[in-house]
Amino acid sequence: SGESDAIIAFDLETGATNWVFQATAGDAWNTACGQDEDANCPVEDGPDYDFGAGVIVAKDVDGRDYIIGGQKSGVVYAISPESGELVWKTKVGRGGVHAGVYFGIAASNGSLFVPISDTPDGREYPEPRRPGMYALDIATGEFLWKAPSENVCREEQTICEPGYAGAI
């Protein structure tokens, strides 16, 4: 439906839906999709680009509010809180099952801070991984700075991935 993997605004007095913003339609996926026995995997089978991180309300330097959501696709969206219309979107990370904006973003003084995990998941992607920390202008979605993660993993480590999977 148009309400799966979506950001929805409700009227606090009536409970009525004010607007729905769906970034990726047909994104049904669960952990059965990655198993040999996948009878419980939905027909759509992903790509699993849901909004894994909670959305935030953030102000630009002029005091204008935006609803900001980061998807596991690596795309960050700014939405008008009044209408639910897209204001801008910026591709920050490569994205994937355990990738992109995985758990949280932050904002301060007109800047949006976006952690990107981009961990491998066994799938092929048309673009390279971009784990790291990035800052965007809240009003425009343009990059203010980029701090790619350095690969500090040692050969003997069995589990080590550069990048930021947790909330910042």
C-alpha positions as CSV (number, residue, x, y, z in Angstrom):
1,S,0.0,0.0,0.0
2,G,1.0,3.7,-0.2
3,E,1.5,3.7,3.5
4,S,4.2,1.0,3.8
5,D,7.7,2.3,4.6
6,A,6.2,5.8,4.8
7,I,6.3,8.9,6.9
8,I,2.8,9.8,8.0
9,A,1.5,12.9,9.7
10,F,-1.6,12.6,11.9
11,D,-4.0,15.3,13.2
12,L,-3.3,15.1,17.0
13,E,-6.9,16.0,17.8
14,T,-8.8,13.7,15.5
15,G,-6.3,11.1,14.6
16,A,-7.0,11.6,10.9
17,T,-4.2,11.3,8.4
18,N,-2.9,14.7,7.3
19,W,-0.5,13.4,4.7
20,V,1.6,10.4,3.7
21,F,5.1,10.5,2.1
22,Q,6.2,7.2,0.7
23,A,9.7,7.2,-0.7
24,T,10.0,3.6,-2.0
25,A,6.9,1.6,-3.0
26,G,6.8,-2.2,-2.9
27,D,9.6,-2.5,-0.4
28,A,8.3,-5.5,1.5
29,W,11.1,-7.5,3.0
30,N,11.9,-9.6,6.1
31,T,14.7,-11.8,7.3
32,A,13.2,-14.8,5.6
33,C,14.2,-13.2,2.3
34,G,17.9,-14.0,3.0
35,Q,17.4,-17.7,3.9
36,D,17.4,-20.9,1.9
37,E,13.9,-21.6,3.2
38,D,12.2,-18.3,2.1
39,A,8.5,-19.3,2.1
40,N,7.7,-16.3,4.4
41,C,9.5,-13.8,2.1
42,P,7.1,-11.4,0.4
43,V,6.8,-11.5,-3.4
44,E,8.3,-8.0,-3.6
45,D,11.5,-9.1,-1.7
46,G,12.8,-5.6,-1.0
47,P,15.1,-3.9,-1.8
48,D,14.8,-3.3,2.0
49,Y,15.2,0.5,1.9
50,D,12.9,1.4,4.7
51,F,13.3,4.4,7.0
52,G,15.2,2.4,9.7
53,A,16.1,5.7,11.6
54,G,13.4,7.8,13.2
55,V,12.6,11.0,11.4
56,I,13.4,14.4,13.0
57,V,12.0,17.9,12.8
58,A,14.9,20.3,12.0
59,K,15.2,24.0,11.4
60,D,17.3,25.7,8.8
61,V,19.2,28.9,9.6
62,D,16.2,31.0,8.9
63,G,14.0,29.1,11.4
64,R,11.9,27.1,8.8
65,D,10.9,23.6,9.9
66,Y,11.6,20.5,7.8
67,I,10.7,16.8,8.4
68,I,14.0,14.9,7.7
69,G,14.2,11.2,7.1
70,G,17.1,9.0,6.2
71,Q,16.5,5.7,4.4
72,K,18.6,2.5,4.3
73,S,18.9,3.4,0.6
74,G,21.4,6.1,1.6
75,V,19.0,8.8,0.5
76,V,18.0,11.6,2.9
77,Y,14.7,13.4,2.4
78,A,13.4,16.8,3.5
79,I,9.6,17.1,3.6
80,S,7.3,20.1,4.2
81,P,5.6,19.6,7.6
82,E,2.6,21.4,6.3
83,S,1.9,19.5,3.1
84,G,4.1,16.4,3.1
85,E,5.6,17.4,-0.2
86,L,9.2,16.7,-1.0
87,V,11.5,19.7,-0.6
88,W,14.7,18.0,-1.5
89,K,16.5,14.6,-1.5
90,T,20.2,13.8,-1.4
91,K,21.9,10.5,-2.1
92,V,24.5,10.3,0.7
93,G,25.4,6.6,1.0
94,R,25.3,3.5,-1.3
95,G,22.6,1.9,0.7
96,G,21.6,-1.7,1.3
97,V,20.1,-4.2,3.7
98,H,22.3,-3.1,6.6
99,A,23.4,0.1,5.1
100,G,22.7,3.8,4.3
101,V,21.2,5.7,7.2
102,Y,20.7,2.8,9.5
103,F,19.7,4.2,12.9
104,G,19.8,8.0,13.4
105,I,20.5,11.5,12.2
106,A,21.0,14.7,14.1
107,A,20.7,18.5,13.4
108,S,22.1,21.7,14.8
109,N,22.3,25.3,13.6
110,G,21.0,24.6,10.1
111,S,23.2,21.6,9.5
112,L,22.1,17.9,9.2
113,F,24.6,15.2,10.3
114,V,24.2,11.9,8.5
115,P,26.0,8.7,9.6
116,I,26.4,6.1,6.8
117,S,27.1,2.5,7.4
118,D,27.1,0.9,3.9
119,T,28.1,-2.5,5.2
120,P,28.3,-5.4,2.7
121,D,25.2,-7.6,2.5
122,G,26.1,-10.0,-0.3
123,R,24.2,-8.1,-3.0
124,E,25.7,-6.3,-5.9
125,Y,25.2,-2.5,-6.2
126,P,25.9,-0.1,-9.2
127,E,27.9,2.3,-6.9
128,P,30.6,2.0,-4.3
129,R,30.2,2.0,-0.5
130,R,30.5,5.4,1.2
131,P,30.7,4.7,5.0
132,G,31.4,7.8,7.0
133,M,29.9,11.0,8.4
134,Y,28.4,13.7,6.3
135,A,26.9,17.1,6.8
136,L,24.1,18.6,4.7
137,D,22.5,22.1,4.6
138,I,19.0,21.6,6.0
139,A,17.5,24.2,3.6
140,T,19.0,22.8,0.4
141,G,20.3,19.2,1.0
142,E,23.7,20.3,-0.4
143,F,26.8,18.8,1.2
144,L,28.6,21.0,3.7
145,W,31.3,18.5,4.3
146,K,32.2,14.8,3.9
147,A,34.2,12.6,6.3
148,P,34.5,9.1,4.7
149,S,35.4,6.4,7.2
150,E,39.0,5.2,7.1
151,N,39.3,1.4,6.9
152,V,41.0,0.7,10.3
153,C,40.1,-3.0,10.2
154,R,43.0,-5.5,10.8
155,E,43.4,-8.7,8.8
156,E,42.9,-10.9,11.8
157,Q,39.5,-9.3,12.7
158,T,36.6,-11.4,11.6
159,I,34.0,-8.7,12.2
160,C,35.0,-5.2,11.4
161,E,33.3,-2.7,9.1
162,P,34.1,1.0,8.9
163,G,31.2,3.3,9.1
164,Y,28.4,4.4,11.4
165,A,25.5,2.1,12.0
166,G,24.3,3.6,15.3
167,A,22.5,6.9,16.0
168,I,24.7,9.9,16.5
